Amino acid sequence: MDHDEVLALFDDRLRRNAPPDPGCRVERDGAVLRQVGSEHSWNGVVWSGLDEAGADAAIAAQVRHFAGLGLEFEWKAYSHDRPADLGARLLAAGFTPEPDEALMIARIADLPTGAALPEGVRLLPVTDPAGVDLMMEAHVQAFGSENPNLRERMVDHLRQGGSTVSMVVAMAGDRPVSGARMELVPGTGFAGLWGGGTVPEWRGRGIYRALVAHRARLAAELGYEYLQVDASDQSRPILQRLGFAWVSTTTAYLRRP
């Protein structure tokens, strides 16, 4: 896989020409592409093509726009974005950065699609709000924080009967020990892997690898070509061993109204 080529595809299909999430709209404002939805949606800047002369004004325009809507929003920045000091400009405009993550991409045909679960662990597809609650319970135990907006988005997805998100929970008996989802982006060839955090006492037993393989198999059956992950330092080495390439670094900059 050519890293520069696949990064260019990612930028073109998932950022510069990003389709909106269900229930949201995508708006172009000069050299900025943003997504706008309800307070429970992901609201933010998906792509920007800025230069040093116009960057500060463009940032200020987005702050005013989302403040006028009363919405918290995220500027999803990447290490290859321009200008090179975009992150510093966002900090100066009052944004708060989240931890850096590695943008990792793999060709699905190159990935293993079979991985054994530990004895006593099974995968449970999420098909109703009770399943979403199990997934979120695993999320809280794995990451140490709640995410009510994510829960609402996933429940809304189920209510609307959408087919662009696939969710699964790893169960050890009656206890959820890991939860993950895959977000399909029709027409792009890309699917994104999200979640996958495992509760501390179950780590190191192959659950994360099994969840990646499970979702890769589903994506392959649906005709997708690439998987994309925003990986933490904890999951990055596992993904690299599976065949994912680290092609850029991404940072979420948050701005509250």
Number of C-alpha atoms within 10 A of each C-alpha: 11 8 15 11 9 17 18 11 16 20 14 14 17 19 17 19 16 19 17 16 17 14 13 15 13 19 13 14 12 10 14 18 19 24 22 21 18 12 13 15 19 18 22 24 24 20 24 25 14 19 15 13 9 12 20 16 11 18 20 12 14 19 20 13 13 19 15 10 13 12 21 17 26 24 24 18 22 21 18 13 17 16 17 14 12 21 21 10 16 21 14 11 14 13 20 16 18 12 11 18 20 21 22 22 27 25 19 24 13 13 18 16 18 14 15 13 17 13 8 8 18 15 18 16 17 21 15 13 16 11 19 23 16 22 28 24 20 26 25 17 17 21 13 9 11 13 10 11 13 15 17 15 17 22 19 16 18 18 12 11 11 12 11 14 17 21 20 23 28 27 19 16 10 9 13 25 27 31 33 25 22 24 20 20 19 12 9 18 18 25 26 18 22 17 22 26 22 25 19 12 9 15 14 10 14 15 25 25 22 21 28 24 20 17 24 27 18 14 23 17 9 11 11 22 17 23 25 21 23 21 22 13 11 9 17 20 12 15 21 14 10 16 16 24 22 20 18 18 16 20 20 21 22 18 22 14 13
